[in-house]
Amino acid sequence: MPPPANHLKYIISQGGLVMAKKATSVALIFLLGMVVAGCVAEPVEPVAVVNGTEVTRHAFENELERTLKIYDLQGVEPSEADLEMIRGFIVDRLIIDTILLEAAETAGISEDSVDVDTELMLLRNSYASERAFFEALDAEGYSLAEYRDLLVRQLMFRQLFFTELKLHSIELATEEIEELNEFYETQLADREDAPERDEVIDYLTDLIRAEKSELVIIEYMENLWDQSDIEYLDF
C-alpha cells in the first residue's frame, strides 16, 4: 500500500511541484563508491530496493542528518517514537523519489530535457546577494552541486507530471465558476476596497486548478507505488 495521501502531498511539495525559495527535506540519492585508505570498503546494505534499484544508505543517512538538523535549529528534540516515524517517512520519500525518477526516464525525460541552469539563476536572483544564496544553501546542508542535482530532479518530476497527466488541460466546471462569481457578489462586490472581479476570479481559479492538479498527481503516485516492487530493508 502507498503512503497516505497527506504523506504523498507533502512529498509533492518537497519534491519540486512547489519550488519554494528555501526548499528543505528533499531526497538526494548518490551512488558513490566508498574508498578508505586506498581500499574499497565493505558493501553497505541499502535501506530499500525499488524495482531492482537500491535506495542507498548514504542517501538515507544524509537525509536523516539534514532533517534532524532542522529539528535542532528549531530547538526540538525528537522522542524515540518521533525518530522511528521520521526514519520511516524518509525511506518512503526516497522510495517515491526513485519511483518518479524511473517513470521520468521511461517517459524519455532526462537532465538534458530541463533547463536547470535558468532555474538556478532565477533562484539565485531571488536572494539579496550571492552570499545570501550560498548561506541559505549551507544552512540547509547543501553544496551548490548537490542542490543543482536536486533541482534537476525537481524539474524532471514537474515535466513528468505535466506531460503524463496533462495538467495544463485541467479546467473548472461551469458550476464551479458560477460559485466563484456568487462568492464575489456576496462577499466582496459591495466593499469599497474590493479588488476587481476578474482579478479575484483568476486568483481563485488558479488555486482550485492547483488543488485539482495535486489530487491527480497523488493518484498517479499511488498507482506507481502499487505497480512497483518495493522491498524494505533494515533502516
Rosetta blueprint (number, residue, H / E / L):
1 M L
2 P L
3 P L
4 P L
5 A H
6 N H
7 H H
8 L H
9 K H
10 Y H
11 I H
12 I H
13 S H
14 Q H
15 G H
16 G L
17 L L
18 V L
19 M L
20 A L
21 K L
22 K L
23 A L
24 T L
25 S L
26 V L
27 A L
28 L L
29 I L
30 F L
31 L L
32 L L
33 G L
34 M L
35 V E
36 V E
37 A L
38 G L
39 C E
40 V E
41 A L
42 E L
43 P L
44 V L
45 E L
46 P L
47 V L
48 A E
49 V E
50 V E
51 N L
52 G L
53 T E
54 E E
55 V E
56 T L
57 R H
58 H H
59 A H
60 F H
61 E H
62 N H
63 E H
64 L H
65 E H
66 R H
67 T H
68 L H
69 K H
70 I H
71 Y H
72 D H
73 L H
74 Q L
75 G L
76 V L
77 E L
78 P L
79 S L
80 E H
81 A H
82 D H
83 L H
84 E H
85 M H
86 I H
87 R H
88 G H
89 F H
90 I H
91 V H
92 D H
93 R H
94 L H
95 I H
96 I H
97 D H
98 T H
99 I H
100 L H
101 L H
102 E H
103 A H
104 A H
105 E H
106 T H
107 A L
108 G L
109 I L
110 S L
111 E H
112 D H
113 S H
114 V L
115 D L
116 V H
117 D H
118 T H
119 E H
120 L H
121 M H
122 L H
123 L H
124 R H
125 N H
126 S L
127 Y L
128 A L
129 S L
130 E H
131 R H
132 A H
133 F H
134 F H
135 E H
136 A H
137 L H
138 D H
139 A H
140 E L
141 G L
142 Y L
143 S L
144 L H
145 A H
146 E H
147 Y H
148 R H
149 D H
150 L H
151 L H
152 V H
153 R H
154 Q H
155 L H
156 M H
157 F H
158 R H
159 Q H
160 L H
161 F H
162 F H
163 T H
164 E H
165 L H
166 K L
167 L H
168 H H
169 S H
170 I L
171 E L
172 L L
173 A L
174 T H
175 E H
176 E H
177 I H
178 E H
179 E H
180 L H
181 N H
182 E H
183 F H
184 Y H
185 E H
186 T H
187 Q H
188 L L
189 A L
190 D L
191 R L
192 E L
193 D L
194 A L
195 P L
196 E L
197 R H
198 D H
199 E H
200 V H
201 I H
202 D H
203 Y H
204 L H
205 T H
206 D H
207 L H
208 I H
209 R H
210 A H
211 E H
212 K H
213 S H
214 E H
215 L H
216 V H
217 I H
218 I H
219 E H
220 Y H
221 M H
222 E H
223 N H
224 L H
225 W H
226 D H
227 Q H
228 S L
229 D L
230 I E
231 E E
232 Y E
233 L L
234 D L
235 F L
